[in-house]
Amino acid sequence: MAGNDAVLEARARQIDELAREGRYPSGPLVPAVSHAFAAFERRDFCAVIDALEPIAGELERIGGSRAQLDLVEFTLLNAYRGAYRLEDARRMVSVRRRGSSGISVSRFAAVH
C-alpha cells in the first residue's frame, strides 16, 4: 500500500469500520496505529503524534511481538524528532517500557 494513496485510504476505511463494529479486541488502537503509519509516510509528524500519543501506554493491547510494539514506539519517537519536539523525545527515551527492544535509542537522548 505504501505510495498508493487510494489503496491506503480504502484500507484505512476498512480498518475504521472493523473497529466501529467491535471486531478489534484492542478497540481504537489498531486504527490509530494505521493512521499514524500513513501520516508518517506523508511526513505529517504532528498527525503521527496526535494518533499515537493517546495510546502509547496501551500498546500491549494491540498484541503482536515486542518488535512490532517497538516499531510503533520508534515511529512516535521519530515523529517527535521530525516535529522538533525534542523534550518529548527525551522524555519518551527516559521512560521506555520494561522489556523494550535492546536497540539503542541513545542518539535520540543526545538530540539538542
C-alpha positions in Angstrom: 0.0 0.0 0.0 3.0 2.3 0.5 2.9 5.1 -2.1 -0.6 4.2 -3.3 -2.9 6.8 -1.5 -6.1 5.4 -2.9 -5.4 1.8 -1.7 -4.1 3.2 1.6 -7.3 5.2 2.1 -9.5 2.3 1.2 -7.7 0.0 3.8 -7.9 2.8 6.4 -11.7 2.9 5.9 -11.9 -0.9 6.3 -9.9 -0.8 9.5 -12.1 2.0 10.9 -15.3 0.1 10.0 -14.0 -3.1 11.7 -13.2 -1.0 14.8 -16.7 0.5 14.8 -18.2 -3.0 14.6 -16.2 -4.0 17.6 -14.1 -6.5 15.6 -10.8 -5.5 17.2 -10.3 -6.6 20.8 -8.0 -3.6 21.2 -10.7 -1.2 20.2 -9.5 2.0 18.5 -5.8 1.2 18.9 -5.3 -0.6 15.5 -7.0 2.2 13.6 -4.8 4.8 15.4 -1.6 2.9 14.5 -2.8 2.6 10.9 -3.5 6.3 10.7 -0.1 7.1 12.3 1.8 4.9 9.9 0.1 6.6 6.9 0.8 10.0 8.4 4.4 9.1 8.9 4.7 8.1 5.3 3.4 11.6 4.4 5.9 13.1 6.9 2.9 14.6 8.8 4.6 14.3 12.1 2.0 16.2 14.1 -0.7 13.8 12.9 1.5 10.8 13.9 1.8 12.3 17.4 -1.9 13.1 17.6 -2.6 9.4 16.7 0.0 7.7 18.9 0.4 9.8 22.0 -3.0 9.0 23.5 -2.5 5.2 23.1 1.3 5.0 23.9 0.6 3.5 27.3 -1.7 0.8 26.0 0.2 -0.7 23.1 0.3 -4.2 24.6 -3.5 -4.3 23.9 -2.7 -4.5 20.2 -0.9 -7.8 20.6 1.9 -8.8 18.3 5.6 -9.2 19.0 7.8 -7.0 21.0 9.4 -5.9 17.8 6.1 -4.8 16.4 5.4 -2.7 19.6 8.9 -1.2 19.4 8.1 -0.2 15.8 5.1 1.8 17.0 7.2 3.4 19.7 10.0 4.2 17.4 7.5 5.8 14.9 6.3 8.1 17.7 9.9 8.8 18.7 10.8 9.8 15.2 7.7 11.9 14.8 8.7 13.9 17.9 12.1 14.4 16.4 10.6 15.3 13.0 8.2 17.8 14.7 11.1 19.3 16.7 9.5 18.2 19.9 12.8 17.2 21.4 11.8 17.4 25.0 9.0 14.9 24.3 11.5 12.6 22.6 13.9 12.8 25.5 11.1 12.1 28.0 10.0 9.1 25.9 13.5 7.7 25.8 13.8 8.1 29.6 10.6 6.2 30.4 10.6 3.4 27.8 8.6 0.5 28.9 10.2 -2.5 30.6 11.3 -5.2 28.1 11.6 -2.8 25.2 14.0 -3.7 22.5 17.7 -3.6 23.1 18.0 -1.4 20.0 19.9 1.7 21.1 18.0 4.9 21.1 20.8 6.8 22.7 21.2 9.1 19.6 17.7 10.5 20.5 18.8 11.2 24.0 21.6 13.3 22.7 19.4 15.4 20.4 19.9 19.1 21.1 
